[in-house]
Structures are given as structure tokens and as C-alpha cells.
Amino acid sequence: MPSGTLGNTIEEMINGRINLVRNSEDIRDFLTPKTVANVITSISKHHNCCGIINVCSSIGTSVRKAVEKFFIVSGRNSSHLRFIKENSITSSIVGSNSKLLSLNDREFKLSWELLSQPNYSKNEN
């Protein structure tokens, strides 16, 4: 995963290179890569959409909760992790998906649900 992303931070934790999560109180609008890919595929089938469409859930989740959820779903122990209870300069980023939802596509599933064990293989990222 690219440096500076939550995915990269989680990879670093799994590999034992870090155990500290800064800005854990920041609120972000997370979607899984599979969800984003499915939504983009659905959008590409619409001939009447144009301009910028925000692919997001419009539901904020703290960085801490997102990291904890990854570890729970993957069956890994997160007790060694330390979360710094602070906010960054941009403490909240939650998008508006109103234009996306106006396409009335029932295929859009915009919640951040990790229903199976994440695959942290570099081949998948």
C-alpha cells in the first residue's frame, strides 16, 4: 500500500515495524478497495453521468476503530498496539455521496464492511 495510507500503516504493524498509531481520533470515510472497484464499475455503465462523483460512504469512522476492525477480522492480536489520542490538522474527512446516490443504482453498497479476512499480500494491493 502507498506510504501514508492506513493500509500501509497496517502492513507496517503486521510486519512488526511499528506499534504506534498517531492521530487515532481522526475521522475518515473508509471504503474497502473491493467496494470502490465495484462502485467504479457500476458508474462506468451509466451513460448519463458526468463530472466528478465522490465515491464514499458518507459515514465517518475513527482511524482507531478502522485499525481495530482490521485486526479483529483478520484474527490478529492488537493488544500490542498503542493509539495516540490526538487529531491531525485535518481531523475529519467525510465525503458526500449524494451525486453518486442520485444515479439510483441499487448495486452501490457503500458501507465499510469487512466480512472476511483481509488479504495483506502485496500481490493483492
C-alpha positions as CSV (number, residue, x, y, z in Angstrom):
1,M,0.0,0.0,0.0
2,P,1.2,3.5,-0.6
3,S,3.2,5.3,2.1
4,G,1.0,7.5,4.3
5,T,-2.1,5.4,3.9
6,L,-3.9,3.5,6.6
7,G,-3.3,0.3,4.6
8,N,0.4,0.9,4.7
9,T,0.3,1.6,8.4
10,I,-1.5,-1.7,9.0
11,E,1.1,-3.5,6.9
12,E,3.8,-2.0,9.0
13,M,2.1,-3.1,12.2
14,I,1.6,-6.7,10.8
15,N,5.3,-6.8,9.9
16,G,6.2,-5.6,13.4
17,R,7.9,-2.4,12.2
18,I,5.6,-0.1,14.1
19,N,3.1,-0.5,17.0
20,L,2.0,3.2,17.4
21,V,-0.9,4.8,15.7
22,R,-0.9,8.6,15.7
23,N,-3.9,10.8,15.1
24,S,-6.2,7.8,16.1
25,E,-9.1,10.2,16.8
26,D,-9.2,11.4,13.2
27,I,-12.5,10.6,11.4
28,R,-12.3,9.3,7.9
29,D,-14.7,7.9,5.3
30,F,-13.3,4.4,4.7
31,L,-14.3,2.0,1.9
32,T,-12.6,-1.3,1.1
33,P,-10.8,-1.5,-2.3
34,K,-13.3,-4.1,-3.5
35,T,-16.2,-1.8,-2.7
36,V,-14.5,1.1,-4.6
37,A,-13.8,-1.1,-7.6
38,N,-17.4,-2.3,-7.7
39,V,-18.8,1.2,-7.5
40,I,-16.5,2.5,-10.2
41,T,-17.5,-0.4,-12.4
42,S,-21.2,0.4,-11.8
43,I,-20.6,4.1,-12.6
44,S,-18.9,3.2,-15.8
45,K,-22.1,1.5,-17.0
46,H,-24.1,4.8,-16.7
47,H,-24.1,6.8,-19.9
48,N,-25.8,9.8,-18.3
49,C,-23.3,10.6,-15.6
50,C,-20.6,13.2,-16.0
51,G,-18.3,15.4,-13.9
52,I,-16.9,14.4,-10.5
53,I,-18.6,11.8,-8.5
54,N,-17.5,11.2,-4.9
55,V,-17.1,7.5,-4.1
56,C,-17.6,7.4,-0.4
57,S,-19.9,6.1,2.3
58,S,-20.7,9.4,4.0
59,I,-20.2,7.6,7.3
60,G,-17.3,8.7,9.4
61,T,-15.1,6.1,11.3
62,S,-12.2,6.9,13.5
63,V,-8.7,5.7,12.5
64,R,-8.6,3.8,15.7
65,K,-11.8,1.9,15.1
66,A,-10.7,1.1,11.5
67,V,-7.4,-0.3,12.7
68,E,-9.1,-2.3,15.4
69,K,-11.7,-3.7,12.9
70,F,-8.9,-4.8,10.5
71,F,-7.2,-6.7,13.3
72,I,-10.4,-8.3,14.6
73,V,-11.5,-9.5,11.2
74,S,-8.0,-10.8,10.4
75,G,-7.9,-12.7,13.7
76,R,-4.7,-11.0,14.7
77,N,-3.9,-9.7,18.2
78,S,-4.0,-5.9,18.5
79,S,-3.2,-5.7,22.2
80,H,0.4,-4.6,21.5
81,L,-0.8,-1.5,19.6
82,R,-0.7,1.9,21.1
83,F,-3.1,4.6,19.9
84,I,-2.2,8.2,20.4
85,K,-5.4,10.0,21.3
86,E,-4.9,13.1,19.1
87,N,-6.2,14.7,15.9
88,S,-4.2,15.8,12.9
89,I,-4.6,19.2,11.3
90,T,-7.4,17.7,9.2
91,S,-9.2,15.8,11.8
92,S,-12.3,14.9,9.8
93,I,-12.7,13.9,6.2
94,V,-16.1,12.5,5.3
95,G,-17.4,12.8,1.8
96,S,-20.8,13.5,0.3
97,N,-22.2,10.7,-1.9
98,S,-25.4,12.5,-2.9
99,K,-24.4,12.7,-6.6
100,L,-23.5,9.0,-6.6
101,L,-26.7,8.0,-5.0
102,S,-28.7,10.2,-7.4
103,L,-27.8,7.7,-10.2
104,N,-30.3,5.3,-8.5
105,D,-28.1,2.3,-8.9
106,R,-29.1,-0.5,-6.5
107,E,-25.7,-2.1,-6.9
108,F,-24.0,0.6,-4.8
109,K,-23.0,-0.8,-1.5
110,L,-21.3,2.0,0.3
111,S,-20.7,0.8,3.8
112,W,-17.3,-0.2,5.1
113,E,-17.9,-3.8,5.9
114,L,-15.0,-6.2,6.3
115,L,-16.9,-9.5,6.1
116,S,-13.9,-11.8,5.6
117,Q,-10.3,-12.0,6.4
118,P,-8.3,-9.2,4.7
119,N,-5.6,-10.3,2.2
120,Y,-2.5,-8.4,3.1
121,S,-0.5,-10.0,0.2
122,K,1.5,-7.5,-1.9
123,N,0.1,-9.3,-4.9
124,E,-3.4,-8.2,-4.0
125,N,-2.6,-4.5,-3.3
